[in-house]
Amino acid sequence: MVILNKLKEGLLAILPIYVIIMILNFTPLLTLTNNEIIAFSVAAVMAIIGISLFNVGSEVAMTKMGKTLGSSLTKKGKMSLLLIIIFVMALLLTIAEPDLKVLANQLETLINPTLILVLVGLGVGLFAMLAVLRMIFRISYSKIMIFLYALLFGLSILVIYSNNDNLIPFIMDSSGVTTGAITVPFLLSLGVGISQVIAKKSEKDMAFGLMGICSMGAIIVMLVVGIFLDSSLTYTVPDYSLNSNLWLSIWDNLQSAFLEILLSLTIIFIFFLICNFIFIKLEKKKLLQLVIGLVYTLLGLTFFLAAVETGFMPVGYRIGMELATVSEEAILIFSFIVGAVSVLAEPAIHVLVKQVNEVTSGSVSKKVLLIALIIGVGLSLVLAILRIIYDFNIMYYLVPGFMIVLLLTFFVPKVYVTIAFDSGGVAAGAMTSSFMLPLAIGACIVFQDESRVIYDAFGIVTMVALVPMIIVLLVGLFYIIKDERTLKRQVEKILKKDDEIIIKF
């Protein structure tokens, strides 16, 4: 029954994108070949299976591992031990993250993909420790983010001064893809586990915000590296063409994805077993449940990653080129629609929405948060394509965008602030790096040329992380205004009744 429900979720996640593209293919705007239609159709089925299996595995294994580790280690009261284990787990999870691998592989002509994985992993690991210290010492989340944004802008200036300003978009993108299918369930539940031990009932914001700080860690470490990178490095667009033998390609993609995810999850589980043997002491029955959950996770991510390689990346690239050839309006409208519905296809989004609803006891509803993310991602795609069309620096978006975010943090309830920063990182997941980025690259080649891809097309992941953050904060601001007006009306009614009583008396 559980699997059938998750299969329904997977179907609802992928079907809208598939239907939109198939309808578009019957118009003069898009003409996919038969091979591309078959590849995309097969990829859609694989993605549905993948998301369904992953969602089961996430509930049974990843979230329980994170929650158990967070609460058990916090109860021990050994801060140094807690920080070391969290650093190692965050590092391993990030290196295993499929979203990051997809992005890194598309940058292999510029920088070694393994080096990107390790550097970003170090950034996430170090800043995961900072996030936990923030929770333990109850440091203001807004103050930490103001400091980190100031550091980010300072390092960005140094990168520009080093003549490496063309690298800033891809450096910023590295943050968005760190928080994906493997990382999100674990780190979100880790924060919940720690907060259950140290936080008061009124401190609902303590359970969130960890993802936002970890994302900043990825950017800051990559900016430091960017200062020293050779400015003469050149980027070559990957080969997005379909393999002539589609079924052999699917089999190869399944094999490579399975082996990659198997290795990553095995390392993570072995480390968890060591922690369990020394500190946690879970029963064998619960450990067996975790193994079953990890098997579901393995199969789910294998199907999803193979779907990405088989159909989403090649078709995304082709759509970007074709719609850009038709008109600016065509690709802008399509970008908003696909950006909006692609939120449903992000496995990590559903994990976040569920966790938020549970921790806030329904005060932040699933529906409201999901609508905010849908609108945010749709708008972010439009803004990203506009930058490609008009060829301007991404800092024209980031500087005012980050300023708006920081300003809103002073007026919005703490729980919305931490949720907003987590939402930004989670929104930019596998679909962003595997479908939207190739789409943006295809459009950039038409509107500009291949030499501008690293400057204009990259940065799309950053926009997908930034705009939803602003939208969620605005939702929080709306609720404050709404509550204040409701309170004002109630006070006015009470005063009016008092006046009537006095007059009668």
C-alpha positions as CSV (number, residue, x, y, z in Angstrom):
1,M,0.0,0.0,0.0
2,V,2.8,2.4,0.9
3,I,4.6,1.7,-2.4
4,L,1.4,2.3,-4.3
5,N,0.9,5.7,-2.6
6,K,4.5,6.6,-3.4
7,L,4.0,5.5,-7.0
8,K,1.1,7.9,-7.2
9,E,3.3,10.7,-5.9
10,G,6.0,9.9,-8.5
11,L,3.4,9.9,-11.2
12,L,2.1,13.3,-10.2
13,A,5.7,14.6,-10.0
14,I,6.8,13.6,-13.5
15,L,3.6,13.5,-15.6
16,P,3.0,17.3,-15.8
17,I,6.5,17.9,-17.4
18,Y,6.0,14.9,-19.7
19,V,2.6,16.1,-20.9
20,I,3.7,19.7,-21.4
21,I,6.6,18.6,-23.6
22,M,4.6,16.1,-25.6
23,I,1.9,18.8,-26.2
24,L,4.6,21.3,-27.2
25,N,6.0,18.7,-29.7
26,F,2.7,18.8,-31.6
27,T,3.1,22.5,-32.2
28,P,5.5,24.3,-34.6
29,L,7.6,25.4,-31.6
30,L,9.2,22.0,-31.1
31,T,10.0,19.0,-33.3
32,L,11.6,16.2,-31.4
33,T,12.8,13.2,-33.3
34,N,11.2,9.7,-32.8
35,N,14.4,8.6,-31.0
36,E,14.2,11.6,-28.6
37,I,10.5,11.0,-27.9
38,I,11.2,7.3,-27.1
39,A,14.2,8.3,-24.9
40,F,12.2,10.9,-23.0
41,S,9.2,8.6,-22.6
42,V,11.4,5.8,-21.2
43,A,13.2,8.3,-19.0
44,A,9.9,9.6,-17.6
45,V,8.8,6.0,-16.7
46,M,12.2,5.4,-15.0
47,A,12.0,8.7,-13.2
48,I,8.5,7.9,-11.8
49,I,9.8,4.5,-10.6
50,G,12.9,6.2,-9.2
51,I,11.1,8.9,-7.2
52,S,8.6,6.4,-5.8
53,L,11.3,4.0,-4.6
54,F,13.4,6.9,-3.3
55,N,10.5,8.4,-1.3
56,V,10.0,5.0,0.4
57,G,13.7,4.7,1.2
58,S,14.0,8.2,2.4
59,E,11.2,7.6,5.0
60,V,12.5,4.2,6.1
61,A,16.3,4.9,6.2
62,M,17.7,8.3,5.5
63,T,15.5,10.4,7.8
64,K,15.6,7.8,10.6
65,M,19.4,7.6,10.4
66,G,19.7,11.4,10.6
67,K,17.2,11.8,13.5
68,T,18.7,8.9,15.5
69,L,22.2,10.1,15.0
70,G,21.3,13.7,15.9
71,S,19.3,12.9,19.1
72,S,21.6,10.1,20.4
73,L,24.8,12.1,20.0
74,T,23.3,15.2,21.5
75,K,22.1,13.3,24.6
76,K,25.6,12.1,25.1
77,G,26.6,15.7,25.8
78,K,30.0,15.3,24.1
79,M,30.1,18.3,21.7
80,S,33.5,17.6,20.1
81,L,32.4,14.0,19.2
82,L,29.1,15.3,17.9
83,L,30.9,17.9,15.6
84,I,33.4,15.4,14.3
85,I,30.8,12.8,13.4
86,I,28.6,15.4,11.7
87,F,31.5,16.7,9.7
88,V,32.4,13.3,8.4
89,M,28.7,12.4,7.6
90,A,28.1,15.7,5.8
91,L,31.3,15.3,3.8
92,L,30.4,11.7,2.8
93,L,26.8,12.6,2.0
94,T,27.9,15.6,-0.2
95,I,30.4,13.5,-2.1
96,A,27.7,10.9,-2.7
97,E,25.1,13.5,-3.8
98,P,23.8,12.7,-7.3
99,D,22.9,16.4,-8.1
100,L,26.4,17.5,-7.4
101,K,27.8,14.7,-9.6
102,V,25.6,15.8,-12.5
103,L,26.8,19.4,-12.2
104,A,30.5,18.4,-11.8
105,N,30.4,16.1,-14.8
106,Q,29.2,19.0,-16.9
107,L,32.2,21.0,-15.8
108,E,34.9,18.4,-16.4
109,T,36.6,20.4,-19.2
110,L,37.0,23.3,-16.7
111,I,37.9,21.6,-13.4
112,N,38.3,18.0,-12.3
113,P,34.9,16.7,-11.1
114,T,36.4,14.7,-8.2
115,L,38.1,17.9,-7.0
116,I,34.7,19.7,-7.1
117,L,33.1,16.9,-5.0
118,V,35.8,17.0,-2.4
119,L,36.0,20.8,-2.1
120,V,32.2,21.2,-1.9
121,G,32.1,18.3,0.6
122,L,34.6,20.0,2.8
123,G,32.6,23.2,2.7
124,V,29.4,21.4,3.6
125,G,31.1,19.4,6.4
126,L,32.7,22.5,8.0
127,F,29.5,24.6,7.9
128,A,27.4,21.7,9.1
129,M,29.4,22.0,12.3
130,L,28.8,25.7,12.4
131,A,25.0,25.1,12.0
132,V,25.0,22.7,14.9
133,L,27.0,25.1,17.1
134,R,24.4,27.7,16.2
135,M,21.7,25.4,17.5
136,I,23.5,24.5,20.7
137,F,24.4,28.1,21.7
138,R,21.2,29.5,20.3
139,I,22.9,32.1,18.1
140,S,20.6,34.3,16.0
141,Y,20.2,32.7,12.6
142,S,19.9,36.2,11.0
143,K,23.2,37.3,12.5
144,I,25.0,34.3,11.2
145,M,23.6,34.7,7.7
146,I,24.5,38.4,7.6
147,F,28.1,37.5,8.5
148,L,28.2,34.7,5.9
149,Y,26.7,37.0,3.2
150,A,29.3,39.7,4.0
151,L,32.0,37.0,3.6
152,L,30.5,35.8,0.4
153,F,30.5,39.3,-1.2
154,G,34.0,40.0,0.0
155,L,35.3,36.8,-1.6
156,S,33.3,37.5,-4.8
157,I,35.2,40.8,-5.1
158,L,38.5,39.0,-4.7
159,V,37.5,36.5,-7.4
160,I,36.5,39.3,-9.8
161,Y,39.8,41.1,-8.9
162,S,41.7,37.9,-9.9
163,N,40.0,38.1,-13.4
164,N,38.0,35.0,-12.6
165,D,34.6,36.7,-12.6
166,N,33.4,34.3,-15.3
167,L,33.6,31.5,-12.7
168,I,31.3,33.1,-10.2
169,P,28.0,31.7,-11.8
170,F,29.2,28.0,-11.6
171,I,30.8,28.6,-8.1
172,M,27.4,29.9,-6.9
173,D,25.7,26.9,-8.6
174,S,27.8,24.5,-6.5
175,S,25.8,25.5,-3.4
176,G,22.4,24.7,-4.9
177,V,23.1,21.2,-5.9
178,T,24.8,20.2,-2.6
179,T,21.4,19.9,-1.0
180,G,19.8,17.2,-2.9
181,A,18.2,13.7,-2.8
182,I,20.7,12.1,-0.4
183,T,21.8,15.1,1.7
184,V,18.4,16.7,2.4
185,P,16.6,13.8,4.2
186,F,19.6,13.1,6.4
187,L,20.6,16.7,7.3
188,L,17.0,17.8,7.8
189,S,16.2,14.9,10.1
190,L,19.6,15.5,11.9
191,G,18.5,19.0,12.7
192,V,15.1,17.8,13.9
193,G,16.9,15.1,16.1
194,I,19.2,17.7,17.7
195,S,16.4,20.2,18.3
196,Q,14.2,17.6,20.0
197,V,16.9,17.3,22.7
198,I,18.0,20.9,23.2
199,A,15.2,23.1,22.0
200,K,12.1,24.3,23.8
201,K,8.6,23.7,22.3
202,S,8.4,27.4,21.3
203,E,11.7,27.2,19.4
204,K,10.4,25.5,16.2
205,D,13.0,27.4,14.1
206,M,15.8,25.4,15.8
207,A,14.9,22.4,13.7
208,F,15.6,24.2,10.4
209,G,18.3,26.4,8.8
210,L,21.0,23.7,8.7
211,M,20.6,23.3,5.0
212,G,20.9,27.0,4.4
213,I,24.2,27.3,6.3
214,C,25.6,24.2,4.6
215,S,24.8,25.7,1.2
216,M,26.8,28.8,2.1
217,G,29.7,26.6,3.1
218,A,29.8,25.2,-0.4
219,I,29.9,28.7,-2.0
220,I,32.5,30.1,0.3
221,V,35.0,27.2,-0.1
222,M,34.5,27.3,-3.9
223,L,35.0,31.1,-3.9
224,V,38.3,30.7,-2.0
225,V,39.4,28.2,-4.7
226,G,38.2,30.5,-7.4
227,I,40.6,33.2,-6.3
228,F,43.5,30.9,-7.2
229,L,42.2,29.2,-10.3
230,D,43.9,29.9,-13.7
231,S,41.9,32.6,-15.5
232,S,42.9,31.1,-18.8
233,L,40.8,27.9,-18.2
234,T,38.3,27.3,-21.0
235,Y,34.9,25.6,-20.9
236,T,33.7,23.2,-23.5
237,V,30.0,22.3,-23.8
238,P,29.4,18.6,-23.1
239,D,28.0,16.2,-25.7
240,Y,24.3,16.1,-25.0
241,S,23.4,14.0,-28.1
242,L,21.5,10.7,-27.7
243,N,23.3,7.5,-28.2
244,S,22.3,5.8,-31.5
245,N,21.7,2.5,-29.5
246,L,19.2,3.7,-27.0
247,W,18.6,0.5,-25.1
248,L,22.4,-0.1,-24.7
249,S,22.7,3.4,-23.4
250,I,19.9,2.9,-20.9
251,W,21.6,-0.3,-19.6
252,D,25.0,1.4,-19.4
253,N,23.4,4.4,-17.5
254,L,21.7,2.0,-15.1
255,Q,24.9,0.1,-14.4
256,S,27.0,3.2,-13.8
257,A,24.4,4.9,-11.6
258,F,23.9,1.7,-9.6
259,L,27.6,1.3,-8.9
260,E,28.1,4.9,-8.0
261,I,25.1,5.1,-5.6
262,L,25.9,1.6,-4.1
263,L,29.5,2.7,-3.2
264,S,28.3,6.0,-1.7
265,L,25.5,4.5,0.4
266,T,27.7,1.6,1.5
267,I,30.4,4.0,2.9
268,I,27.7,6.1,4.6
269,F,26.0,3.1,6.2
270,I,29.4,1.6,7.4
271,F,30.2,4.8,9.1
272,F,26.7,4.8,10.7
273,L,27.2,1.2,11.8
274,I,30.5,2.2,13.6
275,C,28.6,5.1,15.3
276,N,25.8,2.7,16.2
277,F,28.2,0.0,17.6
278,I,30.0,2.6,19.8
279,F,27.2,5.1,20.8
280,I,23.7,4.5,19.6
281,K,23.1,0.7,20.1
282,L,20.0,0.2,17.9
283,E,18.3,-3.2,17.9
284,K,19.0,-5.6,15.0
285,K,15.4,-5.3,13.9
286,K,15.7,-1.5,13.4
287,L,19.1,-1.9,11.7
288,L,17.5,-4.4,9.3
289,Q,14.7,-1.8,8.5
290,L,17.4,0.7,7.7
291,V,19.1,-1.7,5.3
292,I,15.8,-2.3,3.6
293,G,15.3,1.5,3.4
294,L,18.7,1.9,1.9
295,V,18.0,-0.7,-0.8
296,Y,14.9,1.3,-1.8
297,T,17.0,4.5,-1.8
298,L,19.7,2.7,-3.9
299,L,17.2,1.5,-6.5
300,G,15.3,4.8,-6.6
301,L,18.3,6.9,-7.2
302,T,19.7,4.4,-9.7
303,F,16.5,4.7,-11.8
304,F,16.3,8.5,-11.4
305,L,20.0,9.1,-12.4
306,A,19.7,6.8,-15.3
307,A,16.6,8.7,-16.4
308,V,18.5,12.0,-16.2
309,E,21.3,10.7,-18.4
310,T,19.0,8.8,-20.8
311,G,16.4,11.5,-21.6
312,F,16.2,14.6,-19.5
313,M,19.6,16.1,-20.3
314,P,19.5,15.5,-24.1
315,V,15.9,16.6,-24.5
316,G,16.4,19.7,-22.2
317,Y,19.3,20.8,-24.3
318,R,17.4,20.3,-27.5
319,I,14.3,22.2,-26.2
320,G,16.5,25.1,-25.1
321,M,18.0,25.5,-28.6
322,E,14.7,25.1,-30.5
323,L,12.7,27.5,-28.4
324,A,15.4,30.1,-28.4
325,T,15.5,29.9,-32.2
326,V,11.7,30.5,-32.3
327,S,11.5,33.6,-30.1
328,E,12.4,35.1,-26.7
329,E,8.8,35.0,-25.6
330,A,8.5,31.3,-26.4
331,I,11.4,30.2,-24.2
332,L,10.4,32.6,-21.4
333,I,6.9,31.2,-21.2
334,F,8.0,27.6,-21.4
335,S,10.7,28.2,-18.7
336,F,8.2,29.5,-16.3
337,I,5.8,26.6,-16.8
338,V,8.4,23.9,-16.7
339,G,10.2,25.6,-13.8
340,A,6.9,25.7,-11.8
341,V,5.9,22.0,-12.4
342,S,9.5,20.7,-12.1
343,V,9.3,21.5,-8.3
344,L,7.0,18.5,-8.1
345,A,9.7,16.3,-9.6
346,E,12.3,17.1,-7.0
347,P,12.5,14.2,-4.5
348,A,14.0,16.4,-1.8
349,I,11.2,19.0,-2.0
350,H,8.6,16.5,-0.7
351,V,10.9,15.5,2.2
352,L,11.3,19.2,3.2
353,V,7.5,20.0,2.9
354,K,6.6,17.0,5.0
355,Q,9.2,17.7,7.7
356,V,8.1,21.4,7.9
357,N,4.5,20.4,8.3
358,E,5.3,17.9,11.1
359,V,7.6,20.1,13.1
360,T,5.4,23.2,12.9
361,S,2.3,21.0,13.8
362,G,0.6,22.2,10.6
363,S,1.1,25.9,11.2
364,V,3.1,26.1,8.0
365,S,0.9,24.1,5.7
366,K,2.2,21.8,2.9
367,K,0.0,23.5,0.4
368,V,1.2,27.0,1.1
369,L,4.9,26.1,1.1
370,L,4.6,24.0,-2.1
371,I,2.8,26.9,-3.9
372,A,5.4,29.3,-2.8
373,L,8.2,27.0,-4.1
374,I,6.3,26.5,-7.4
375,I,6.0,30.2,-8.0
376,G,9.5,30.9,-6.9
377,V,11.2,28.3,-9.2
378,G,9.0,29.4,-12.2
379,L,10.1,33.0,-11.7
380,S,13.8,32.0,-11.2
381,L,13.8,30.3,-14.6
382,V,12.4,33.3,-16.3
383,L,15.1,35.6,-14.7
384,A,17.8,33.2,-15.6
385,I,16.8,33.1,-19.3
386,L,16.5,36.9,-19.3
387,R,20.1,37.1,-18.2
388,I,21.1,34.7,-21.0
389,I,19.2,36.9,-23.6
390,Y,20.7,40.2,-22.4
391,D,24.1,38.9,-21.4
392,F,24.7,40.7,-18.0
393,N,26.5,39.9,-14.8
394,I,24.8,37.6,-12.3
395,M,25.7,40.0,-9.5
396,Y,23.0,42.3,-10.7
397,Y,20.6,39.7,-9.5
398,L,22.5,38.4,-6.5
399,V,23.4,41.7,-4.7
400,P,19.8,43.1,-4.5
401,G,18.4,39.5,-4.1
402,F,20.6,38.8,-1.0
403,M,19.9,42.3,0.4
404,I,16.1,41.6,0.1
405,V,16.6,38.3,1.9
406,L,18.6,39.8,4.7
407,L,16.2,42.7,5.1
408,L,13.2,40.4,5.3
409,T,14.8,38.2,8.0
410,F,14.3,41.2,10.5
411,F,10.5,41.2,9.9
412,V,9.6,37.6,9.5
413,P,9.1,35.0,12.3
414,K,12.3,32.9,13.0
415,V,10.7,29.7,11.8
416,Y,10.0,31.2,8.4
417,V,13.6,32.5,8.1
418,T,15.1,29.1,8.7
419,I,12.6,27.3,6.5
420,A,13.2,29.9,3.7
421,F,17.0,29.2,3.7
422,D,16.4,25.5,3.6
423,S,13.8,25.8,0.9
424,G,16.2,27.7,-1.4
425,G,18.8,25.0,-1.2
426,V,16.4,22.2,-1.6
427,A,14.5,23.7,-4.6
428,A,17.7,23.5,-6.7
429,G,18.0,19.8,-7.0
430,A,18.4,17.0,-9.6
431,M,15.9,18.5,-12.1
432,T,17.6,21.8,-12.1
433,S,21.1,20.5,-12.9
434,S,19.9,17.7,-15.2
435,F,17.1,19.4,-17.2
436,M,17.1,23.2,-16.7
437,L,20.8,23.7,-16.9
438,P,21.1,21.8,-20.3
439,L,18.0,23.9,-21.4
440,A,19.8,27.1,-20.4
441,I,23.0,26.0,-22.2
442,G,21.1,25.2,-25.4
443,A,19.4,28.6,-25.3
444,C,22.7,30.4,-24.5
445,I,24.4,28.9,-27.6
446,V,21.6,30.4,-29.8
447,F,21.3,33.8,-28.1
448,Q,25.0,34.3,-27.5
449,D,27.6,31.6,-28.4
450,E,29.5,28.7,-26.8
451,S,32.1,31.0,-25.2
452,R,29.4,32.7,-23.1
453,V,28.0,29.5,-21.6
454,I,30.1,29.4,-18.5
455,Y,29.2,33.1,-17.8
456,D,25.5,33.2,-18.8
457,A,24.0,29.7,-18.7
458,F,25.5,28.8,-15.3
459,G,24.0,30.6,-12.4
460,I,20.6,29.1,-13.1
461,V,20.9,26.8,-10.1
462,T,21.7,29.8,-7.9
463,M,18.6,31.7,-9.2
464,V,16.5,28.6,-8.4
465,A,17.8,28.7,-4.9
466,L,17.5,32.5,-4.4
467,V,14.0,33.3,-5.7
468,P,12.0,30.6,-3.7
469,M,13.8,31.9,-0.6
470,I,12.4,35.4,-1.1
471,I,8.9,34.0,-1.9
472,V,8.8,31.9,1.3
473,L,10.0,35.0,3.4
474,L,7.2,37.0,1.7
475,V,4.7,34.3,2.7
476,G,5.9,34.7,6.3
477,L,5.5,38.5,6.1
478,F,2.0,38.1,4.7
479,Y,1.0,35.9,7.7
480,I,2.4,38.5,10.1
481,I,0.4,41.2,8.5
482,K,-2.7,39.0,8.4
483,D,-2.3,38.0,12.1
484,E,-1.9,41.7,13.1
485,R,-5.0,42.7,11.2
486,T,-7.0,39.8,12.7
487,L,-5.8,40.8,16.2
488,K,-6.6,44.5,15.5
489,R,-10.2,43.5,14.5
490,Q,-10.6,41.4,17.6
491,V,-9.4,44.2,19.8
492,E,-11.8,46.7,18.1
493,K,-14.7,44.3,18.6
494,I,-13.9,44.0,22.3
495,L,-13.6,47.8,22.7
496,K,-16.8,48.3,20.8
497,K,-18.6,45.8,23.1
498,D,-17.1,47.6,26.1
499,D,-18.4,51.0,24.8
500,E,-21.9,49.5,24.3
501,I,-21.9,48.2,27.9
502,I,-20.8,51.6,29.3
503,I,-23.5,53.4,27.2
504,K,-26.2,51.0,28.5
505,F,-25.0,51.4,32.0
